[in-house]
Amino acid sequence: MSEVIERLERIEKLLIALNSKVDNFLGYESLTKKEREELRKMREEVKRGDFVKFEELFGED
């Protein structure tokens, strides 16, 4: 069980790092106020789990 928790913590750290890199991606600073608000809303949706997994969207039938 502790191995699962350790893996989840590692995944969380990787996601935080990835999120940071996305924020620093070239072009982010040129987003309009409306675009930044949309990005913020999308992040909140992901945190709540309101999204469709890639596999569900593009997976084979």
N, C-alpha and C positions, 0 to 999 in steps of 0.2 A: 504494500500500500504506500509506503514512504517513497518507493521508486516512482510511482505514478505522480505523487505530489511534487517530487523533484522535477520530473519531466514537465509537468504543468507550469511550474515556476520558471523553468528554462524557456518554455514556449512564450510565457507572458513577457519575459525580459526581451526575447527576440522581437515580439510584436511591438513593444515599446520602442525598441531601437529602430525598427522599420518605420513606425509612425513618425519618429523624429526625422528620419531620412526623407520621408515623403514631404514633410513640412519644409525641409531645406532644399527640396528639388528646385532646379532652375525654373523660373517662371512663377513660383509660388508668390513671390513678392509683387508680381504684377497682376495678381488676381484683383478683381473688383470687389467692392464691399458685398455685393449680392452673391458673388461666387464664393467668397469666404464664408458667408452665412450658410450657403448650401452645403459646403464642405463640413461645417460644424454640425449641421443637422444630420448629415450622413454618418458622421462619427457617433453621434448619439444613438442613431438607429442600430448601428453595429453593436454598441455597448448593450443595448436592450435586447439584442438578438433578432431584430426585425430586418432580416435579409434572407436571400435565397442562396444556398450554397452553389458553388460553381458546378459541381457534379450534377445537381438537380436541374440546373439551367441548361447545361451543355452535354450532360451524360447521355449515353446511348439508351434507347428504349428497351 
